[in-house]
Amino acid sequence: MANFFTSALRITLFFQLLFILGGCLGTKEIQSEVYITALGIDYSDDKYHLYFQAFGFNNVAGSDPGIAPGPAPIVIGHGEGETIQGAIDDIEKNSVNPLYYGHIQTIFISKNVLDGHLDKFLDFFSRDYYLRYNTLVYGFEDNIKEIMNIQGLFNKPPTLTFPYDPNEQLFFNSFISTSTVQDMIKRYYEPVGSIMVPSIKISNDYWIEDNHTKEVLKISGAYFLSQQKFKGWINEEELSGLDWFNKDFNKMKLAIKDKSVSLFIDNINYRIEVSGNKIPKYTINLEIKASIRENQENIEKETIENEIKKIISSQFQKTFGKGLEINADIFNFSEKAYRFKSSSWTVDELNAIDENSIQKFNIHVFIKDVGANK
């Protein structure tokens, strides 16, 4: 009898093992799939053009992805169609391997799509369960194939460069907040405020690798949209005033060039007060804490604080003025009035941002230490 139960137990375990192994049948080997890491979308000649940047599995999960002995191969696919889904179908029909979209970290959107076709992209995105709402978004006007072919320094793959992981890259340069698809969807149908999409370009001004000029990607400025309409583009230098209202702020460098003073901006805190009768008026209270890194001429702390105020005020006025030129509330001040006092004004009144909308701009600067003197 004991032998009977032992045999029955062995048979049961055998069939359970077969069932478990059977569940693995039909699965694809990870090396056989193409892992899409970035998506580029353009619209021209009455067609949508999709560009897929891809890596093999060995590039995604290598044992030491930081520094490679040679450049990781970059594969770029292109499909086109009268709809976005049609463009995807086009490239899938001509793919030599199955495509996997779950690793998409970045989406590049052309100016042509931002100007008149963004609603179609957002509709497609909301229906594709592979795509994640925290995917980073950048605008572009250069050749997207060249943008997608940029390797990182030391043969790092693109997935370890700025457009895919901006946090470390922006640790000492917090200019312009990053933007995600969720940010775009959240603001696209809002009656006030603006969507900002950072634009990206290829630069060869900063690095040399193996005695050759090294191309890298950098922020060139930003595109703006309001009330489902494309408003325009503003370059990087003209957007410097946004530094002081950046939700993603990290420690930032600031130089007072004519006085040989270098500082770290350690903390930024701002508060916006809303008032006014016919149209909203705004009072801005900005508090800055800074540390002096270098002060070769031993400038008095009070003088440095005043110089910082001048720089902030000048940058803000320039950026605010550029926003007025393209008829966009790029600081999203109207959003503050809409959220807390929406019954006080109509939508048109909320959007009536002009040079008189800023009632007062109070800047308080505190130098925490005197740093390195000469």
N, C-alpha and C positions, 0 to 999 in steps of 0.2 A: 504493500500500500504506500509506503514511504517513497519507493521508487516512482510510483505513478504520479504522486504530487510533485516530486522533483522534476519529472519530465514535463508535466503540465506547466510548471513555472518557467522552465527553459523555453518552451514553445511560446508562451505569452510574452516573455521578454524579447524573443526573436522578432515576433510580429510588431511589437512596439518600436523596436529599433528600425525595422523596415519602414514603418510609418514616418518616423522622424527623418530618415534619410530620403524618403520619397518627397518630403516637403522641400528639399533642396533641388529637386530635379527641375529643369527649365529655367533656373536662375542664371543671370548673365555674369560672366567673370568681369571683375571691375576693370581689368585691362582692356576689355573689348568695347567699353563705352567711351564716348567723347564727353569730357566734362566742360560745359560752357561756364566761363568765369565772368564774362562781360558781354553786354549786348549794346550794339549801336543801332540807332534808328534814324533814317533820313527819308525825305519825301522829295522826289523830283520826277519830271516827265510823267506826271499823273500816276506815279507808282510809289509804293512804300518799299524802301530798301533796308533790309536787316543785315547786320554784320555780327557774326558770332566769333568771339575770341575764345579759344579752347586750348586745353592741355590734356596730355595723357595722364593716367593715374599716377605714374612715377613722378610727375612734376608736382602733383598736388600733395602727395603724402610721402615725400622723401624723408630719409632719416635726418638730414641736415639741410633744410631748405634755405638757410640764411645765406650761405656762400657756396656757389656751385663751381665745379672745375671748368665748366664751359657754359655758354648761353643755353638756357632752356628753350627748346623749339616752341615757337608760337604758331598756332594754326588759326587762320581766319577764314570763316565761311561767309558766303554772301547769297542771299535769296531776295527775290522781288515779287511783288504781287499788287493787285488793286486794293487789297486789304492787308492789315498786319498779319492776320492768320494765313492769308494767301502767301505772303512772303516766307513765313515759317514753313508752310507746306512745301514750298518750292525747294528750300534747302534740305528739308528732311528727305524728300524724294531722291535727292542726289548725294546723300551722305553715305560714306562707305561704312560707317559704324553708327549704332544707336546714339542719340544725343540725350544728355542728362542736364536738366536746367536747374537742379536744386542747389548748385554752387555759384549761381550768379550773384556777384557782390556789387557790381557797378553797372549803371546804364548811362550811355552817352546819347543825348538827344540833340539833333541838329536844330539850328535856328529855323529852318523851314518847317519843322514839325512844331516847334514852340509857337510859331506864327501861323496859326490857323488849323492845326491838326492835333493839338494836345488832347482835346476831348476824346478823340478816337484812341489815342494811346492809353489814356486813363481808363477808358471803358474796357479795352482789351486786358489791361493789367488786372483789373478787378475780377476778371473771369478766369484767370490762369492761376491755379492753386500752387504751381511750382514757384512762382515769384513771390518774394517776401517784401513787406511794406517798408522795412528798414533798409532796403537797397539804396545805395548812394546814387545821386543823380548829378550829372554835369552836362552843360551845353557845349556845343562845338560848332565851328565853322570851317576848320581846316580839314584836310583829308583824313577821314576816320581810320582808313587802313594804316596810315602812318602813325596815328595816335596809338592804335592798338598794338603796333609793333615795337614800341619803346620798351627796352629792357631797363631794369634797375641797375644801380651801381654794383660792382663786384659780381656781375652776372646774376643778380637777383631776378627772379621771374616777375612779371608785371603785378602779380597778386600781392607782392610784398613792397609795392611802391605806393606813392602818395594817393592816387585816385581810389585805391582799394582799402587802404588803411591810413587815413589821414591823421589819426590822433598823435602818433609819434612825430610825424613830419611837421605838425603844426604846434609842437610843444612850446617852441619859442617864437612862434609866428601865428598868432590867432586871428589873422585877417580873414574876414568873411566866414560866416557860419557854414558848416556843411549842410547839405540839403538831401532829404530822402524822398522817396515816392510818397510816403505818408504825409510829409509836409506839403507836397504839391496837392494831393487829394484834399487835404484838410482845408486849404486856402482857396482852391480853384473856384468854388461856387460861393465863396464869401462875398457879401456886397461891399465890403471895405477892405483896405489893406492891399498888400502886394505879395506875390510869389517871387522869390529870388532864386535863380538857378545859376550857381557859379559856372563860369565858362573856363575851359581848359585849352592850353595851347602847348606846342612843342618849343622848348627853349634850349639854346646851346651857348648861353652866355656865362655859365657859372662853373662848369666842371670839365676837366680833361682826364681821360682814362686811356692808359697805354699810349700816351703822347698824341692822342686823337681827341678832338672835341667831342664831348659826351652830350647827347641829347637827353633831356629830362622833360617831364610834364610839370607844368605849373599853372596856377590860377592866373588868368589874364583879366578878369573882371567878372561881371555878372549880367545875366538877362533878367528882365522884370516883366511880370504880367499882372494885370489887375482886372477884376470882373470879367474873366474869360477872354481878355484881349491882350495881345502882345504890345508892350509899351516901348521897349528898346533895350539898348546895352550901354553899360557904363564901365569904363576901364578901371583897372586895379587902383591906380594912384588916386583917382577921383572918388573912390569909395572908401578911403582911409577913415572917414568919420564913423563908419560902421564898427570900427574896432572898439569903440567905447560903449557899444550897445550889443555886444556879442554874447549870446547865451552859452556858447561853447568856450568861453574865455579860459585861456591858460596863461601862465606867466609870459609877459610880452616885453620885448626890448624897445627902448625909446632913446633917441639921441638928440641932444641939443647941440647941433653941429658948430655953431659960431662961438660956443662957450666950452667946447671940448668936454662935455658932460655926457656920460652914458648911464642909463637907468634900467632897472627892471620894474615894470608895472606889476605889482603883486596881487592887487585886488581892485575890482571895479564893482561898484554898487550904484544903481540908479533908480530913481522913483519919478514917475510922471503924474502930475496932477492935471485934472481936466476942469475947465471953467468956461465961461463965455455964454452969450445969449443967442445971437443969430446963428453963429457958427462956433464950433469948439475952439477953445484956446488952450495951449499947453504950457505948463511950467515944468522944466526939467531940473531935477536935483541930482547931480552927479558927484559921487565921492570916489576919490582915487587914493590908493596907498602905493607908495613906490620906495624902492631902495636904490641908492646911488652905487653904481659899479665903479665909476671912474670920475674924478673931479680934479683934473690936472691944474686948473687955475684957482682952486680953492674958492669957488663961487659960494656966496652965502646961501644957506638953505632957503630962505625966504625968496631970494631972487630966482632960484631954481623952480620953486613952486609956482611963481608967477609965469615963468617961461613955459612950464607945462600947461598952465591954463590957456596961454596964448595959442599953443600948438593945438590943443583940443578944440578950442573955439574956432580956429581957422579951418581945421579939418572938417568939423561938423558943418560949418557954413558952406564949404565947397560941396560936400556930399549932398546936403539938403537941397542946395541950389540945382545940382545936376538932376535930382529927383523931380524937382518942379519942371525942369526943361522937358522931361519925357512924360510929364503929367502922371507921376506915380508917387505914392506915399511909401517910399522905400524903407522908412523907419517904422512903419506900421503904427504911427501914433493914433490914427483914426480907429484902430482896433480897440484901443484902450477906452475911447469914448463910447464905442458901440457896445462893448461888453458891460460897462457899468452904468451908462446913462443913455441907453439907446432910445428911450422915450422922449428925450429932450430935443432930438434933432431928426430930420428926415435923412434918408440915405444920401441924397445930394448934398445936404449940409455937412454930413459927416465926411464926405469926400472932398469938401471945399478946402483943401490944403493949399496955402499960399505963403508968401514971405512974412505975413503978419500973424501966422498961426502960432508961432513960438512967442509966448508972452514974456518968458524969462528963462534964462539958462544959467543956473547956479552951479558953479564948479568949485569943489572943495578938494584940495590936494594936501596929503600928509606924507612927508618924507620920514620913513621909519629909522633910517640910519644915514650917516654921512659917507659911508663907503670908503673907497681908496683915494686919499688925497695925494698930491704930488709930494 
